[in-house]
Amino acid sequence: MTIISGQVLDQERALYGLRDAQVISCRFEGPADGESALKECGGLTIDNCDFLLRYPLWHVDNSTLRNCRMTETCRAALWYDNDLTIENCDLGGIKALRECRGVKLIGGKANSSEFGWMSSRLEVQNFELTSEYPFLHTEDSTFTDFRMKGKYSFQYARNLEFFNCYLDTKDAFWHAENVTVYNSVIKGEYLAWYSKNLRLVNCKIIGTQPLCYCENLILENCEMEGADFAFENCTVTASVKGHIISVKNPTHGMIEADSIGEIIWDEHQRPGADCKIIVRGSEEHK
């Protein structure tokens, strides 16, 4: 196996087409300012390397990155890759991960806007992300012990599962389909509008005007904090622990909570709405 160790590489396509090799303690930087250092590669183990140049890992297959660092100048670092393991890495730079398949992100962190777009079969474990617009159109992926801070996350995403996550993100899950979230905290405004088949189990939901215009929404044993004008124009089955500030114009299904501050019905806007609203220990509202 080829071993490339301790080098500083700044040429255009410096290691283009490299196969079945180890790249150890190298730095991709320098005056030549070359792009695409490891393009069209496969079977690599990349350990303890620093990436400061653009587009370093495109069309890379069956490889492992471990203990590596990418700075903010390392733009669009990982595109069109398949079956990668990225372990304990620090990913910087805009659009760090895009149109990848079968990537495992284990440990480490990223600070990258437009992260994870149009990717599938991601396995994200014990990972931290700061991103303005992550995981657009991402599909068939799982997130475990994942923490993120950002906006506009998981829009148009499909077939996702979340376990023990903390998502601090405005406008999450808009137009998303077939998403299940277990034992997690979701904090942000306007959660999951226009979603379809969203299921939240043992979750805490924090923020204003959540869960509107949803189709087949399910909440099981959830808490809602700061939730006003919730469930507008939704088909919903919801069991909520504690208080909801206000519920507005749900269409079909059932909402049950310990207390609800205000129930708003504008029947002239939604004729035929028949959602049942139950406040535990008091009369049923329709």
N, C-alpha and C positions, 0 to 999 in steps of 0.2 A: 504494500500500500504506500502511495506517495504521502510524504509528510512535508508540509510547508510550515515553518515555524520561525517566529521572531522577525518577520519581514515587514517593511513599510512599503505599501503598494499604492501608487497613484495613477498608473497608466489606464487608458481606455481599455475596457474588457481585460483587465490584468490576468484573470484566471479563467477566461472564457472556456466553457466546455469541460472543465475539470471533473473527473469521475473517480469514485472510490478512493478518496483522499482524506487526510486530516489537515485542517488549517488551524494552527495553534498560536495564540499570542501574537497575532498580526494586527497591523494598523492600516486601514484604508484611508489615506489622506496624503496630501502633498501638492506641490506646485503644478503638476500636470493636470490636476483636477479631473481625472478621468471618470467616466460613468460605467455602470454595468459590470462591475468587477467579477461577479460570479454568476454570469448569465448562462442558461442552458447547461446546468450542472446536475449531478446526481450522486447519491451514495456518499455524501460528505458528513464528516463530523467537524463542526466549527466551534472552537472552544476559546474563551477568553480573548475575543477579538474586539477591536474598536472600529466602527464604521462611521465615517464623516462625509462620505461622498454619495452622490445620487444613484438610485436604482441598482443597488448592489446584488440583489437576489431575485431575479426574474426567471421563471420557467425552471425552477429547481425542484427536484423530486427526491423522495426517500432520504431525507437528510435530517441532521440534528444540529441545532444551535444551542449552546450552553454557556451561561455566564458571559454573554456578549453585551455590548453597549452600542446604541445608535443615537447620535446627537441630532439636534434639530436641523442640521444641514444635510442629514441623510434622508432625503425626501423619497417618498414612494418606494420604500425599501423592499417589500415582499409582495410581489404581484405574480399571479398565474402559477403559483407553486402548489405542489401536491404532496401530501403525506409527510409533513414536517413535524418535528417536535421542537418546540421553542421553550427552553427551560431556564428559569431564573435570569431572564434577559431584561434589559432596560431599553424600551423601544421609544425613540423620539422621532420627530420629523412628521410632517403632514402626510396623510394617506399611507400610513406604514404598512397596512395589510389590505389587499384587495383581490377579489376574484381568485381566492385560494380554496382548495379542497382538502379535507382530511388533515387539518392542522390542529395540533395539541399545544395549547398555551398553559404551561404549568409553572406556577410561581412567577415572580417578577412583576413588571409593571410597564405601562405605556402612557405617554402623553402625546396624543396624536389626533388631530381633528380628522374627520371622515375616515375613521378606522373600521376595518372589517366589512367594507361594502361588498355586496354580491358574492359572498362566500358561502360555503356549505360544509357540513360535517365537521364543524369546529367543536373541540372539547376544551373548555376553558375552566381551569381549576386554580383556586387560590391566587387569583390574578387581580391587579388593580389597574383601573383605566380612568384617565381624564381625557375627555373627548367632546367636541361640540356636536358631532353628527355621526355617531357610530352605528354600525351594523345595519345599514340600509339594505333591504332585500336579502338579508341573510336567511338561510334555510337549514333545517335538519341539524340543529346544534344543541349542545347542553352547556350549562353554566353552573358551576358548583363553587360555593365560597368565593363568589365574585363580587368585587366592590367597584362601583363606578360613580364618577361625578361628571355631569355633562348636560347636554340638551338634545332633543330630537332623536332619541335613540330607538332602535328597532322598528323604524317605520317600514311598512310593507314586508316585514319579516314573517316567516312561516315555519311551523313545526319546531318550536323551541321549548326547552324545559329548563327551569331554574330551581336550584336547591340552595337554601341558606345564603341568600344574596342580599346585598344592600345597594339599592339603585337610587341615587339622588340625581334625578334627571327630568327635566321639563319635557312635556309632550311625548312621553314614552309610549310605544306600541300603537301609534296611529296606523290604522288600516292593517294591523297585524292579524294573522290568522293561525289558529291551532297552537296557542301558547298556554302552557301551564306553569304556574309559579308556586313553589312550596316554601313555607317557613321563612319568608323574606320580608324585608321592609322596602316599600316603594314610595319615594318622596318626590313630589313635583306637581306642577299644575297641569290640569287638563289631561289626566291619565287616560290613555287607550281609547280615545274617541275613534269611532268608525271601525273598531275591531270586530272580529268574528271568532267565536269559539275560544274566548279567553276564560281561563279557569284560575282562580286565586284561592289557595288553600292555606289556612293558618298564617295569613299575611297581615301586616300593618300597612295601611294606605294613608299617606299624609299629603294634604294639599287641596286646593280649591277646585271645584267643578270637575270631579273625576267621573269617568265611566259613562260618557254620553254617546248616544247614537250607536250603541253596541248591539250586536246580534248574538244571541245565545251566550250571554255572559253568566258565569257562575262564580259566586263567592261562598266559600265554606269556612265558617268559624274565623272570620276576619275582623279586624278593628279598622275604624275610619276616624282620622283626626283632621279637623279643619275642612271637612267635606260638606260644602254647601252646593245646592242645585245639582245634586248627584243623580245619576241614572236617567237623565233626560232622554226621552225617545229611545229607550232600551227595551229589549226583551231580556229578562233577567230572572235568575233564581239566586237570592242572596240571603245568607245568614250572617248577621253582623253582631259582634259583641260590643256593648256600650252604646254610645250616642252617635247619631248622624245629625248634623246641623239642619240640613233641609234636603228633601227629595222632591224632584220636579218632573212631572209628566212622564213617568215610565209607561210603557205601552202594554206589555204582556208579561205574565209570570208572577213572581212573589218576592217581596222584600220583607224580611223580619229583622227587628232590632230591639235592643232594650229600651231605647228612647229615640224619638225623632223630634227635633225642634219645630219644624214646619213641613207640612205636606202641601205641595202646590199642584193644583189641577187646573189646566186650561183646556177644558173639554172641547171648546170650539176649534182648537188647534189640532187635536188628535182625536177625532171621533172614533168610537169603538174601542178605546183603550180599556182594558179590564184587569190590569195588574193589581194584585192584592198586596196591601201594606199592613203588616201586623206589628204592633208594638206590644211586646211581651207584658203580660199582666194588665192589659187594658183592652178596650174594644177594638175590633178589627175595622180597619179603614179600607174603603174601596175607591 
